[in-house]
């Protein structure tokens, strides 16, 4: 069962991402450690997330974790 858009947004918020509204139902998510690598999420909170969007969010979170692990060493 696909995740809901609100679940993806919650994961990003917990990881320290901030968002800015864009056109319509789109939001752009940024993180200070990934300044040139924002993610755009489209859809309303109750919508099912598309598989590519779940994959992109997971990739960004993994990339962020790798950067944070490097900094802590």
N, CA, C and O atoms as a CHARMM CRD file, in Angstrom:
* protein
*
  292
    1    1 UNK  N      0.84200  -1.17100   0.00000 PROA 1      0.00000
    2    1 UNK  CA     0.00000   0.00000   0.00000 PROA 1      0.00000
    3    1 UNK  C      0.89700   1.24700   0.00000 PROA 1      0.00000
    4    1 UNK  O      1.79600   1.35800   0.83400 PROA 1      0.00000
    5    2 UNK  N      0.66300   2.17400  -0.91600 PROA 2      0.00000
    6    2 UNK  CA     1.52400   3.36900  -0.98200 PROA 2      0.00000
    7    2 UNK  C      1.31500   4.27900   0.22700 PROA 2      0.00000
    8    2 UNK  O      0.24800   4.31000   0.84000 PROA 2      0.00000
    9    3 UNK  N      2.36800   5.01000   0.53900 PROA 3      0.00000
   10    3 UNK  CA     2.27200   5.98300   1.62300 PROA 3      0.00000
   11    3 UNK  C      1.43900   7.17100   1.15500 PROA 3      0.00000
   12    3 UNK  O      1.26200   7.40000  -0.04100 PROA 3      0.00000
   13    4 UNK  N      0.94600   7.90200   2.11100 PROA 4      0.00000
   14    4 UNK  CA     0.21700   9.12800   1.82000 PROA 4      0.00000
   15    4 UNK  C      1.21900  10.28100   1.72700 PROA 4      0.00000
   16    4 UNK  O      2.31300  10.21700   2.28700 PROA 4      0.00000
   17    5 UNK  N      0.82500  11.32400   1.01600 PROA 5      0.00000
   18    5 UNK  CA     1.67400  12.50600   0.87300 PROA 5      0.00000
   19    5 UNK  C      2.02800  13.07100   2.24700 PROA 5      0.00000
   20    5 UNK  O      3.16100  13.49800   2.46800 PROA 5      0.00000
   21    6 UNK  N      1.06400  13.07400   3.17100 PROA 6      0.00000
   22    6 UNK  CA     1.32200  13.62400   4.51400 PROA 6      0.00000
   23    6 UNK  C      2.41300  12.84100   5.23100 PROA 6      0.00000
   24    6 UNK  O      3.16500  13.41400   6.02000 PROA 6      0.00000
   25    7 UNK  N      2.51200  11.52700   4.96800 PROA 7      0.00000
   26    7 UNK  CA     3.55600  10.72200   5.59800 PROA 7      0.00000
   27    7 UNK  C      4.93500  11.10700   5.08100 PROA 7      0.00000
   28    7 UNK  O      5.89100  11.18000   5.85300 PROA 7      0.00000
   29    8 UNK  N      5.04100  11.35600   3.77300 PROA 8      0.00000
   30    8 UNK  CA     6.31600  11.77200   3.19600 PROA 8      0.00000
   31    8 UNK  C      6.72600  13.13700   3.75200 PROA 8      0.00000
   32    8 UNK  O      7.89200  13.35500   4.07900 PROA 8      0.00000
   33    9 UNK  N      5.77000  14.04400   3.85400 PROA 9      0.00000
   34    9 UNK  CA     6.06300  15.37100   4.39900 PROA 9      0.00000
   35    9 UNK  C      6.51600  15.26300   5.85100 PROA 9      0.00000
   36    9 UNK  O      7.42100  15.98100   6.27800 PROA 9      0.00000
   37   10 UNK  N      5.89600  14.37600   6.60100 PROA 10     0.00000
   38   10 UNK  CA     6.26500  14.17300   7.99900 PROA 10     0.00000
   39   10 UNK  C      7.69900  13.65500   8.11800 PROA 10     0.00000
   40   10 UNK  O      8.45200  14.09900   8.98500 PROA 10     0.00000
   41   11 UNK  N      8.07300  12.71500   7.24700 PROA 11     0.00000
   42   11 UNK  CA     9.44000  12.19100   7.25000 PROA 11     0.00000
   43   11 UNK  C     10.45100  13.30600   6.97100 PROA 11     0.00000
   44   11 UNK  O     11.49300  13.38500   7.62100 PROA 11     0.00000
   45   12 UNK  N     10.13700  14.15900   6.00800 PROA 12     0.00000
   46   12 UNK  CA    11.04000  15.25100   5.65900 PROA 12     0.00000
   47   12 UNK  C     11.15600  16.26200   6.80300 PROA 12     0.00000
   48   12 UNK  O     12.25000  16.74100   7.10200 PROA 12     0.00000
   49   13 UNK  N     10.03300  16.58200   7.43700 PROA 13     0.00000
   50   13 UNK  CA    10.06800  17.51600   8.56700 PROA 13     0.00000
   51   13 UNK  C     10.92400  16.97500   9.70600 PROA 13     0.00000
   52   13 UNK  O     11.71100  17.71300  10.29800 PROA 13     0.00000
   53   14 UNK  N     10.77300  15.69400  10.01500 PROA 14     0.00000
   54   14 UNK  CA    11.54600  15.07600  11.09200 PROA 14     0.00000
   55   14 UNK  C     13.03400  15.07300  10.78100 PROA 14     0.00000
   56   14 UNK  O     13.86000  15.12900  11.69200 PROA 14     0.00000
   57   15 UNK  N     13.38200  15.00700   9.49600 PROA 15     0.00000
   58   15 UNK  CA    14.78600  14.99100   9.08400 PROA 15     0.00000
   59   15 UNK  C     15.38300  16.39700   9.04000 PROA 15     0.00000
   60   15 UNK  O     16.58400  16.54700   8.81200 PROA 15     0.00000
   61   16 UNK  N     14.56400  17.42800   9.25500 PROA 16     0.00000
   62   16 UNK  CA    15.07300  18.78200   9.29700 PROA 16     0.00000
   63   16 UNK  C     14.88000  19.58700   8.02400 PROA 16     0.00000
   64   16 UNK  O     15.45400  20.66600   7.88000 PROA 16     0.00000
   65   17 UNK  N     14.08400  19.07600   7.10500 PROA 17     0.00000
   66   17 UNK  CA    13.79600  19.81500   5.88400 PROA 17     0.00000
   67   17 UNK  C     12.79800  20.92900   6.19000 PROA 17     0.00000
   68   17 UNK  O     11.97400  20.80100   7.09500 PROA 17     0.00000
   69   18 UNK  N     12.87800  22.01100   5.43600 PROA 18     0.00000
   70   18 UNK  CA    11.89700  23.08800   5.51000 PROA 18     0.00000
   71   18 UNK  C     11.27200  23.21800   4.13300 PROA 18     0.00000
   72   18 UNK  O     11.87400  22.82200   3.13500 PROA 18     0.00000
   73   19 UNK  N     10.07800  23.76700   4.07300 PROA 19     0.00000
   74   19 UNK  CA     9.41200  23.84500   2.77800 PROA 19     0.00000
   75   19 UNK  C      8.92500  25.25000   2.47800 PROA 19     0.00000
   76   19 UNK  O      8.72000  26.08500   3.35900 PROA 19     0.00000
   77   20 UNK  N      8.75500  25.46000   1.19100 PROA 20     0.00000
   78   20 UNK  CA     8.15400  26.68900   0.69000 PROA 20     0.00000
   79   20 UNK  C      7.04100  26.28000  -0.25300 PROA 20     0.00000
   80   20 UNK  O      7.17200  25.31500  -1.00600 PROA 20     0.00000
   81   21 UNK  N      5.97400  27.00000  -0.20700 PROA 21     0.00000
   82   21 UNK  CA     4.87000  26.70800  -1.11300 PROA 21     0.00000
   83   21 UNK  C      5.27600  27.03000  -2.54000 PROA 21     0.00000
   84   21 UNK  O      6.09000  27.91900  -2.79000 PROA 21     0.00000
   85   22 UNK  N      4.69500  26.29300  -3.46000 PROA 22     0.00000
   86   22 UNK  CA     4.90300  26.54300  -4.87800 PROA 22     0.00000
   87   22 UNK  C      3.51500  26.63500  -5.50700 PROA 22     0.00000
   88   22 UNK  O      2.52500  26.83300  -4.80100 PROA 22     0.00000
   89   23 UNK  N      3.43900  26.49500  -6.80800 PROA 23     0.00000
   90   23 UNK  CA     2.14600  26.61600  -7.47700 PROA 23     0.00000
   91   23 UNK  C      1.21900  25.45800  -7.11200 PROA 23     0.00000
   92   23 UNK  O      1.64500  24.30600  -7.04100 PROA 23     0.00000
   93   24 UNK  N     -0.02500  25.77500  -6.88800 PROA 24     0.00000
   94   24 UNK  CA    -1.02700  24.74500  -6.63900 PROA 24     0.00000
   95   24 UNK  C     -0.72600  23.92100  -5.41100 PROA 24     0.00000
   96   24 UNK  O     -0.49300  24.46000  -4.32900 PROA 24     0.00000
   97   25 UNK  N     -0.73100  22.61000  -5.58300 PROA 25     0.00000
   98   25 UNK  CA    -0.51600  21.70700  -4.45300 PROA 25     0.00000
   99   25 UNK  C      0.94900  21.30200  -4.31400 PROA 25     0.00000
  100   25 UNK  O      1.25800  20.36100  -3.58300 PROA 25     0.00000
  101   26 UNK  N      1.84800  21.98900  -4.99600 PROA 26     0.00000
  102   26 UNK  CA     3.26700  21.65500  -4.94100 PROA 26     0.00000
  103   26 UNK  C      3.94700  22.34800  -3.75500 PROA 26     0.00000
  104   26 UNK  O      3.61700  23.48200  -3.41000 PROA 26     0.00000
  105   27 UNK  N      4.89500  21.64800  -3.14500 PROA 27     0.00000
  106   27 UNK  CA     5.75700  22.23500  -2.11900 PROA 27     0.00000
  107   27 UNK  C      7.19600  21.86300  -2.44600 PROA 27     0.00000
  108   27 UNK  O      7.47100  20.75100  -2.89700 PROA 27     0.00000
  109   28 UNK  N      8.11300  22.80000  -2.21800 PROA 28     0.00000
  110   28 UNK  CA     9.54400  22.57500  -2.44700 PROA 28     0.00000
  111   28 UNK  C     10.19700  22.42100  -1.08100 PROA 28     0.00000
  112   28 UNK  O     10.02400  23.27200  -0.20900 PROA 28     0.00000
  113   29 UNK  N     10.94600  21.34000  -0.89000 PROA 29     0.00000
  114   29 UNK  CA    11.57500  21.01800   0.38500 PROA 29     0.00000
  115   29 UNK  C     13.07800  21.17800   0.26700 PROA 29     0.00000
  116   29 UNK  O     13.69400  20.68500  -0.67800 PROA 29     0.00000
  117   30 UNK  N     13.66800  21.87600   1.24100 PROA 30     0.00000
  118   30 UNK  CA    15.09700  22.16700   1.25700 PROA 30     0.00000
  119   30 UNK  C     15.70300  21.73800   2.58400 PROA 30     0.00000
  120   30 UNK  O     15.02800  21.70400   3.61200 PROA 30     0.00000
  121   31 UNK  N     16.99300  21.41100   2.54200 PROA 31     0.00000
  122   31 UNK  CA    17.73900  21.13000   3.76700 PROA 31     0.00000
  123   31 UNK  C     19.05700  21.87400   3.66900 PROA 31     0.00000
  124   31 UNK  O     19.63900  21.97500   2.58900 PROA 31     0.00000
  125   32 UNK  N     19.53000  22.39700   4.79600 PROA 32     0.00000
  126   32 UNK  CA    20.75600  23.19900   4.76800 PROA 32     0.00000
  127   32 UNK  C     21.97900  22.39000   4.33800 PROA 32     0.00000
  128   32 UNK  O     22.93200  22.96100   3.80800 PROA 32     0.00000
  129   33 UNK  N     21.97300  21.08900   4.55100 PROA 33     0.00000
  130   33 UNK  CA    23.10000  20.25300   4.12000 PROA 33     0.00000
  131   33 UNK  C     22.99300  19.83700   2.65400 PROA 33     0.00000
  132   33 UNK  O     23.96100  19.34100   2.07800 PROA 33     0.00000
  133   34 UNK  N     21.82700  20.03500   2.05300 PROA 34     0.00000
  134   34 UNK  CA    21.60600  19.72300   0.63600 PROA 34     0.00000
  135   34 UNK  C     21.05300  20.96800  -0.06500 PROA 34     0.00000
  136   34 UNK  O     19.93900  20.93900  -0.58900 PROA 34     0.00000
  137   35 UNK  N     21.82900  22.06300  -0.07800 PROA 35     0.00000
  138   35 UNK  CA    21.27200  23.32100  -0.57900 PROA 35     0.00000
  139   35 UNK  C     20.92300  23.30600  -2.06900 PROA 35     0.00000
  140   35 UNK  O     20.00600  24.01000  -2.49200 PROA 35     0.00000
  141   36 UNK  N     21.62900  22.52900  -2.85400 PROA 36     0.00000
  142   36 UNK  CA    21.39200  22.49500  -4.29900 PROA 36     0.00000
  143   36 UNK  C     20.60200  21.26200  -4.72300 PROA 36     0.00000
  144   36 UNK  O     20.60000  20.89200  -5.89700 PROA 36     0.00000
  145   37 UNK  N     19.94000  20.63700  -3.77300 PROA 37     0.00000
  146   37 UNK  CA    19.25200  19.37900  -4.06400 PROA 37     0.00000
  147   37 UNK  C     17.85800  19.36400  -3.42300 PROA 37     0.00000
  148   37 UNK  O     17.58900  18.53000  -2.55800 PROA 37     0.00000
  149   38 UNK  N     16.96400  20.28500  -3.84200 PROA 38     0.00000
  150   38 UNK  CA    15.62200  20.30700  -3.24600 PROA 38     0.00000
  151   38 UNK  C     14.74800  19.17800  -3.80200 PROA 38     0.00000
  152   38 UNK  O     15.08200  18.55300  -4.80900 PROA 38     0.00000
  153   39 UNK  N     13.65500  18.94000  -3.14200 PROA 39     0.00000
  154   39 UNK  CA    12.69700  17.93700  -3.60800 PROA 39     0.00000
  155   39 UNK  C     11.33400  18.61800  -3.71300 PROA 39     0.00000
  156   39 UNK  O     10.94400  19.39500  -2.84200 PROA 39     0.00000
  157   40 UNK  N     10.62400  18.31600  -4.78800 PROA 40     0.00000
  158   40 UNK  CA     9.29000  18.86700  -4.99800 PROA 40     0.00000
  159   40 UNK  C      8.26200  17.77100  -4.76100 PROA 40     0.00000
  160   40 UNK  O      8.33800  16.69300  -5.34900 PROA 40     0.00000
  161   41 UNK  N      7.30900  18.05900  -3.90000 PROA 41     0.00000
  162   41 UNK  CA     6.22200  17.11200  -3.63500 PROA 41     0.00000
  163   41 UNK  C      4.93300  17.74100  -4.13300 PROA 41     0.00000
  164   41 UNK  O      4.59300  18.86800  -3.77300 PROA 41     0.00000
  165   42 UNK  N      4.22700  16.99900  -4.96200 PROA 42     0.00000
  166   42 UNK  CA     2.95200  17.49500  -5.46900 PROA 42     0.00000
  167   42 UNK  C      1.83000  16.60800  -4.95100 PROA 42     0.00000
  168   42 UNK  O      2.00800  15.40600  -4.75500 PROA 42     0.00000
  169   43 UNK  N      0.68700  17.21500  -4.73700 PROA 43     0.00000
  170   43 UNK  CA    -0.47300  16.46400  -4.27600 PROA 43     0.00000
  171   43 UNK  C     -0.94100  16.95300  -2.92800 PROA 43     0.00000
  172   43 UNK  O     -0.21200  17.62700  -2.20100 PROA 43     0.00000
  173   44 UNK  N     -2.15900  16.60600  -2.61200 PROA 44     0.00000
  174   44 UNK  CA    -2.74500  16.96100  -1.31700 PROA 44     0.00000
  175   44 UNK  C     -2.37200  15.91200  -0.28900 PROA 44     0.00000
  176   44 UNK  O     -2.03300  14.78200  -0.63900 PROA 44     0.00000
  177   45 UNK  N     -2.43500  16.28700   0.98800 PROA 45     0.00000
  178   45 UNK  CA    -1.97600  15.40900   2.06200 PROA 45     0.00000
  179   45 UNK  C     -2.64000  14.03600   2.05600 PROA 45     0.00000
  180   45 UNK  O     -1.98600  13.04900   2.39300 PROA 45     0.00000
  181   46 UNK  N     -3.89300  13.94000   1.69200 PROA 46     0.00000
  182   46 UNK  CA    -4.60500  12.66600   1.72900 PROA 46     0.00000
  183   46 UNK  C     -4.39500  11.78800   0.50300 PROA 46     0.00000
  184   46 UNK  O     -4.86900  10.65200   0.46900 PROA 46     0.00000
  185   47 UNK  N     -3.68700  12.30100  -0.51000 PROA 47     0.00000
  186   47 UNK  CA    -3.46100  11.52900  -1.73100 PROA 47     0.00000
  187   47 UNK  C     -2.41000  10.44600  -1.50600 PROA 47     0.00000
  188   47 UNK  O     -1.52400  10.59100  -0.66400 PROA 47     0.00000
  189   48 UNK  N     -2.52200   9.35700  -2.27100 PROA 48     0.00000
  190   48 UNK  CA    -1.47800   8.33500  -2.27100 PROA 48     0.00000
  191   48 UNK  C     -0.26200   8.89200  -2.99700 PROA 48     0.00000
  192   48 UNK  O     -0.38800   9.56400  -4.02000 PROA 48     0.00000
  193   49 UNK  N      0.91700   8.60300  -2.45500 PROA 49     0.00000
  194   49 UNK  CA     2.15000   9.06500  -3.09000 PROA 49     0.00000
  195   49 UNK  C      2.49000   8.14200  -4.26100 PROA 49     0.00000
  196   49 UNK  O      2.29300   6.92900  -4.18800 PROA 49     0.00000
  197   50 UNK  N      2.99300   8.72400  -5.31600 PROA 50     0.00000
  198   50 UNK  CA     3.43600   7.94300  -6.46900 PROA 50     0.00000
  199   50 UNK  C      4.71800   7.20600  -6.08900 PROA 50     0.00000
  200   50 UNK  O      5.50100   7.70200  -5.27900 PROA 50     0.00000
  201   51 UNK  N      4.93900   6.02400  -6.67100 PROA 51     0.00000
  202   51 UNK  CA     6.15000   5.25800  -6.32900 PROA 51     0.00000
  203   51 UNK  C      7.45100   6.03400  -6.55800 PROA 51     0.00000
  204   51 UNK  O      8.38500   5.92400  -5.76400 PROA 51     0.00000
  205   52 UNK  N      7.51500   6.81900  -7.64400 PROA 52     0.00000
  206   52 UNK  CA     8.74700   7.57500  -7.90600 PROA 52     0.00000
  207   52 UNK  C      8.99600   8.61400  -6.81000 PROA 52     0.00000
  208   52 UNK  O     10.14500   8.91000  -6.48400 PROA 52     0.00000
  209   53 UNK  N      7.92100   9.16500  -6.24500 PROA 53     0.00000
  210   53 UNK  CA     8.06400  10.18200  -5.21500 PROA 53     0.00000
  211   53 UNK  C      8.55800   9.56000  -3.90800 PROA 53     0.00000
  212   53 UNK  O      9.40700  10.13400  -3.22700 PROA 53     0.00000
  213   54 UNK  N      8.03000   8.39700  -3.56300 PROA 54     0.00000
  214   54 UNK  CA     8.51600   7.68700  -2.37100 PROA 54     0.00000
  215   54 UNK  C      9.99100   7.36100  -2.52300 PROA 54     0.00000
  216   54 UNK  O     10.76900   7.51700  -1.58200 PROA 54     0.00000
  217   55 UNK  N     10.37400   6.90800  -3.71500 PROA 55     0.00000
  218   55 UNK  CA    11.76200   6.54900  -3.98700 PROA 55     0.00000
  219   55 UNK  C     12.67000   7.76900  -3.85800 PROA 55     0.00000
  220   55 UNK  O     13.75300   7.68400  -3.27900 PROA 55     0.00000
  221   56 UNK  N     12.22200   8.91200  -4.40200 PROA 56     0.00000
  222   56 UNK  CA    13.02200  10.13300  -4.34000 PROA 56     0.00000
  223   56 UNK  C     13.20000  10.60700  -2.89900 PROA 56     0.00000
  224   56 UNK  O     14.29500  11.01500  -2.51200 PROA 56     0.00000
  225   57 UNK  N     12.14100  10.55600  -2.11200 PROA 57     0.00000
  226   57 UNK  CA    12.22900  10.96200  -0.70500 PROA 57     0.00000
  227   57 UNK  C     13.20200  10.05200   0.03700 PROA 57     0.00000
  228   57 UNK  O     14.03200  10.53200   0.80900 PROA 57     0.00000
  229   58 UNK  N     13.10900   8.75400  -0.18700 PROA 58     0.00000
  230   58 UNK  CA    14.02100   7.81200   0.47800 PROA 58     0.00000
  231   58 UNK  C     15.47000   8.06300   0.07600 PROA 58     0.00000
  232   58 UNK  O     16.37200   7.96100   0.90700 PROA 58     0.00000
  233   59 UNK  N     15.69900   8.39300  -1.20300 PROA 59     0.00000
  234   59 UNK  CA    17.05300   8.68900  -1.66100 PROA 59     0.00000
  235   59 UNK  C     17.60000   9.93900  -0.98800 PROA 59     0.00000
  236   59 UNK  O     18.75800   9.96100  -0.57000 PROA 59     0.00000
  237   60 UNK  N     16.78300  10.97800  -0.87900 PROA 60     0.00000
  238   60 UNK  CA    17.22400  12.23100  -0.23500 PROA 60     0.00000
  239   60 UNK  C     17.53700  11.99400   1.24600 PROA 60     0.00000
  240   60 UNK  O     18.51900  12.51700   1.77100 PROA 60     0.00000
  241   61 UNK  N     16.69600  11.20400   1.91000 PROA 61     0.00000
  242   61 UNK  CA    16.93100  10.92200   3.32600 PROA 61     0.00000
  243   61 UNK  C     18.21100  10.11400   3.51600 PROA 61     0.00000
  244   61 UNK  O     18.95400  10.34900   4.47000 PROA 61     0.00000
  245   62 UNK  N     18.47500   9.16600   2.62000 PROA 62     0.00000
  246   62 UNK  CA    19.70100   8.37200   2.69600 PROA 62     0.00000
  247   62 UNK  C     20.92500   9.24800   2.43400 PROA 62     0.00000
  248   62 UNK  O     21.94800   9.10900   3.10500 PROA 62     0.00000
  249   63 UNK  N     20.81900  10.14000   1.46800 PROA 63     0.00000
  250   63 UNK  CA    21.91400  11.05700   1.14600 PROA 63     0.00000
  251   63 UNK  C     22.20700  11.96900   2.33400 PROA 63     0.00000
  252   63 UNK  O     23.36700  12.21000   2.66700 PROA 63     0.00000
  253   64 UNK  N     21.16200  12.46800   2.96400 PROA 64     0.00000
  254   64 UNK  CA    21.31500  13.32600   4.13300 PROA 64     0.00000
  255   64 UNK  C     21.97000  12.56500   5.28200 PROA 64     0.00000
  256   64 UNK  O     22.85000  13.09700   5.95900 PROA 64     0.00000
  257   65 UNK  N     21.54800  11.34100   5.50000 PROA 65     0.00000
  258   65 UNK  CA    22.11700  10.52400   6.57600 PROA 65     0.00000
  259   65 UNK  C     23.59900  10.28400   6.34300 PROA 65     0.00000
  260   65 UNK  O     24.39400  10.33100   7.28200 PROA 65     0.00000
  261   66 UNK  N     23.97900  10.02300   5.07900 PROA 66     0.00000
  262   66 UNK  CA    25.39700   9.80600   4.75300 PROA 66     0.00000
  263   66 UNK  C     26.22100  11.06100   5.04700 PROA 66     0.00000
  264   66 UNK  O     27.33100  10.96700   5.57000 PROA 66     0.00000
  265   67 UNK  N     25.68600  12.22100   4.71500 PROA 67     0.00000
  266   67 UNK  CA    26.39000  13.48200   4.98000 PROA 67     0.00000
  267   67 UNK  C     26.52300  13.71400   6.47700 PROA 67     0.00000
  268   67 UNK  O     27.57800  14.13400   6.95300 PROA 67     0.00000
  269   68 UNK  N     25.46400  13.44400   7.21300 PROA 68     0.00000
  270   68 UNK  CA    25.49500  13.64300   8.67300 PROA 68     0.00000
  271   68 UNK  C     26.46800  12.67700   9.32100 PROA 68     0.00000
  272   68 UNK  O     27.14900  13.03800  10.28100 PROA 68     0.00000
  273   69 UNK  N     26.54600  11.44600   8.81000 PROA 69     0.00000
  274   69 UNK  CA    27.48300  10.46600   9.35500 PROA 69     0.00000
  275   69 UNK  C     28.93100  10.90100   9.09800 PROA 69     0.00000
  276   69 UNK  O     29.79500  10.71300   9.95400 PROA 69     0.00000
  277   70 UNK  N     29.19600  11.48000   7.92700 PROA 70     0.00000
  278   70 UNK  CA    30.54000  11.97800   7.61300 PROA 70     0.00000
  279   70 UNK  C     30.92600  13.10600   8.55800 PROA 70     0.00000
  280   70 UNK  O     32.06300  13.16400   9.02800 PROA 70     0.00000
  281   71 UNK  N     29.99500  13.99200   8.83400 PROA 71     0.00000
  282   71 UNK  CA    30.29000  15.13700   9.69900 PROA 71     0.00000
  283   71 UNK  C     30.54600  14.72400  11.14300 PROA 71     0.00000
  284   71 UNK  O     31.31100  15.37700  11.85300 PROA 71     0.00000
  285   72 UNK  N     29.91000  13.64400  11.57500 PROA 72     0.00000
  286   72 UNK  CA    30.05500  13.21600  12.96800 PROA 72     0.00000
  287   72 UNK  C     31.36700  12.46900  13.22000 PROA 72     0.00000
  288   72 UNK  O     31.74900  12.24000  14.36800 PROA 72     0.00000
  289   73 UNK  N     32.04000  12.09900  12.15800 PROA 73     0.00000
  290   73 UNK  CA    33.32000  11.37000  12.33600 PROA 73     0.00000
  291   73 UNK  C     34.46200  12.29100  12.61000 PROA 73     0.00000
  292   73 UNK  O     35.59300  11.83800  12.78100 PROA 73     0.00000
